[in-house]
Amino acid sequence: MGLGRSRAVALVGLEGFVVEIEAYLSASVPGFTLVGLPDASLAEARDRVRAAMSSSGLRWPNRKIIVNLSPASLPKGGAAYDLAIAVAVLAGDRALREDPAHVVHLGELGLDGRLRPVRGVLPAVKAAVEAGLSRVVVPSANAAEARLVPGAEVRAADSLAQVAYAYGADIAPPAEVEPVALVVRGAERATPGDLADVVGQHEARHALEVAAAGGHHLLFVGPPGAGKTMLAARLPGILPDLAEPDAVEVTAVHSLAGSFDPHDGLLVRPPFEDPHHTATAASVVGGGSGVPRPGAASRAHRGVLLLDEAPEFAPRVLETLRQPLEHGELVLHRAAGTARYPARFQLVLAANPCPCGLAVGRGDACSCSAIQLRRYLGRLSGPLLDRVDLQLEVHAVSRAELYASEPPEPSARVAARVRAAREAAAARLAATPWRTNSEVSGRWLRESLARERGVLAPVDRAVGNNLLTMRGAQRVLRVAWTLADLEGRAVPTVEHVGRAMTLRTRGRFA
């Protein structure tokens, strides 16, 4: 009889839990039993581990083997436990000289004994280090990603034979094998275009700058060809680089989603996601069998989520965004467990004024009926729009703007002003849990402006006249602070509040 131990990590959302792998070998009828709430893919580890050990020149114990994944109450799934199970079985069979009980093992085993890379290595290693387990063994393709975690002692391997030999197994020195390459899907990130490409649209450019400076959500409504999508796609280019804690969190999300190339290092630029309007709710907020995977909203964390042709999205997709817009995270409940993913993104909505797109000005060229007009923009519900700070009508570029002699301002110059405004906001909010104006609570806003009664008066009147909700009033004050930061003012003025109200209401009232 023998008992061997090793460690792995279970990921529930981005939260990692160290799992102790126990392999108990007894002199009974040979068999293999896996317990501890494994899913179907993990239950298949029995056959993968046995074949991998045989292919690696390691003896499969002719005993009754019981493998326990502790804690048993935690759902576990995927093939990332293969290596840990194999090492625990070898330890229980007394085939290893070195005890692997306090080493974390991550990796999928091929039938030929090679180690295959797995998703979510960065958050898994981070969880292990935080739990006091700094020694980790990962496939070579995941080594660069694992080494991004400070304090981790990473050992890379290409095969099970290499791992067993390093632990002192009595086998011949393993031959070199070709490592399994990491397949990365969706890691190609195009460089955002320059604002110098955008002709005219001074109001829309200003709204874009305000959105970038304060982290505000934005809606563009205008005819086809006015430049709505072009402007929105350039928002990431004027955002500042991510701070290290944010970069680690964003990288962890993309690691779990399988869209991170570790050779590029941490993701320091704000991500950009623009799902097609046919996207399902699961693809936008997250889904999948078992514990749900992150969707576009989480992959856009600390970046931009663009919904082009927003009224064409299914209402269910749009309404699922209300929670992350308010709280900055997604909580997904499934039968297999609850997953939490960060989702503090900037939402940019682009919409035509009507199905034909010609309901501009007096709307003489529009062929849509009144009911079509009402239904089209009505797909953007009031509760959703109430969470959008900046709402602007974008008009077609005029001939005068098209042939203007003064060149448009480039992104680099706008980005410098955005960076200065963000630094001013960060200094003001240093003693609070917030970093951008878009995150500040209503209570803090009112307490900060308590002595400026005249500043709050326009907002209070709008609330009293049912022109703004309390949430809308709070967001107006957030935008007013951003306008003040862009101008280098210590406190917003009545003028800033009026401009903020105009930016929120498509210019309908000030």
MOBELMO-V856945 format. One record per backbone hydrogen bond with DSSP energy under -1.0 kcal/mol. CO is the residue of the C=O (numbers start at 1). NH is the residue of the N-H. If there is no record, write none. Layout:
CO/NH ; CO/NH
This chain:
2/25 ; 4/23 ; 6/21 ; 7/105 ; 8/19 ; 10/17 ; 12/15 ; 15/12 ; 17/10 ; 19/8 ; 20/70 ; 21/6 ; 22/68 ; 23/4 ; 24/66 ; 25/2 ; 26/28 ; 26/64 ; 31/65 ; 33/67 ; 35/69 ; 37/76 ; 39/43 ; 40/44 ; 42/45 ; 43/46 ; 44/48 ; 45/49 ; 46/50 ; 47/51 ; 48/52 ; 49/53 ; 50/54 ; 51/55 ; 52/56 ; 53/58 ; 54/57 ; 61/63 ; 63/31 ; 64/26 ; 65/33 ; 66/24 ; 67/35 ; 68/22 ; 70/20 ; 71/74 ; 76/39 ; 79/82 ; 80/107 ; 81/85 ; 82/86 ; 83/87 ; 84/88 ; 85/89 ; 86/90 ; 87/91 ; 88/92 ; 89/93 ; 90/95 ; 91/94 ; 100/103 ; 103/7 ; 104/137 ; 107/83 ; 108/116 ; 110/113 ; 113/160 ; 114/110 ; 116/108 ; 120/124 ; 121/125 ; 122/126 ; 123/127 ; 124/128 ; 125/129 ; 126/130 ; 127/131 ; 128/133 ; 129/132 ; 134/153 ; 135/104 ; 136/155 ; 137/106 ; 138/157 ; 139/142 ; 140/143 ; 142/146 ; 143/147 ; 145/148 ; 146/149 ; 149/152 ; 153/136 ; 155/138 ; 157/140 ; 158/115 ; 159/163 ; 160/164 ; 161/165 ; 162/166 ; 163/167 ; 164/169 ; 165/168 ; 167/97 ; 167/98 ; 169/171 ; 194/197 ; 195/198 ; 201/205 ; 202/206 ; 203/207 ; 204/208 ; 205/209 ; 206/210 ; 207/211 ; 208/212 ; 209/213 ; 210/214 ; 211/215 ; 211/216 ; 214/438 ; 217/390 ; 218/349 ; 219/392 ; 220/351 ; 221/394 ; 223/226 ; 227/231 ; 228/232 ; 229/233 ; 231/234 ; 232/235 ; 235/238 ; 243/247 ; 244/248 ; 245/249 ; 246/250 ; 247/251 ; 248/252 ; 249/253 ; 250/254 ; 251/255 ; 252/256 ; 253/257 ; 254/259 ; 255/120 ; 258/185 ; 261/264 ; 262/265 ; 268/242 ; 271/304 ; 273/306 ; 276/279 ; 280/284 ; 281/285 ; 282/286 ; 283/296 ; 284/297 ; 287/293 ; 293/287 ; 295/299 ; 296/300 ; 298/301 ; 300/303 ; 303/346 ; 304/273 ; 305/348 ; 307/350 ; 309/312 ; 310/313 ; 314/318 ; 315/319 ; 316/320 ; 318/321 ; 319/322 ; 321/325 ; 322/326 ; 323/327 ; 324/328 ; 328/343 ; 330/341 ; 332/339 ; 334/337 ; 337/334 ; 339/332 ; 340/14 ; 341/330 ; 343/345 ; 344/302 ; 346/305 ; 347/218 ; 348/307 ; 349/220 ; 350/310 ; 351/222 ; 358/360 ; 360/363 ; 363/366 ; 369/373 ; 370/374 ; 371/375 ; 372/376 ; 373/377 ; 374/378 ; 376/379 ; 377/380 ; 379/381 ; 381/385 ; 382/386 ; 384/387 ; 385/388 ; 390/219 ; 391/506 ; 392/221 ; 398/402 ; 399/403 ; 401/404 ; 410/414 ; 411/415 ; 412/416 ; 413/417 ; 414/418 ; 415/419 ; 416/420 ; 417/421 ; 418/422 ; 419/423 ; 420/424 ; 421/425 ; 422/426 ; 423/427 ; 424/428 ; 425/429 ; 429/432 ; 436/439 ; 441/445 ; 442/446 ; 443/447 ; 444/448 ; 445/449 ; 449/452 ; 452/456 ; 453/457 ; 456/460 ; 457/461 ; 458/462 ; 459/463 ; 460/464 ; 461/465 ; 462/467 ; 462/468 ; 463/466 ; 469/473 ; 470/474 ; 471/475 ; 472/476 ; 473/477 ; 474/478 ; 475/479 ; 476/480 ; 477/481 ; 478/482 ; 479/483 ; 480/484 ; 481/485 ; 482/486 ; 483/487 ; 484/489 ; 485/488 ; 493/497 ; 494/498 ; 495/499 ; 496/500 ; 497/501 ; 498/502 ; 499/503 ; 500/504 ; 501/505 ; 502/507 ; 503/391 ; 505/508
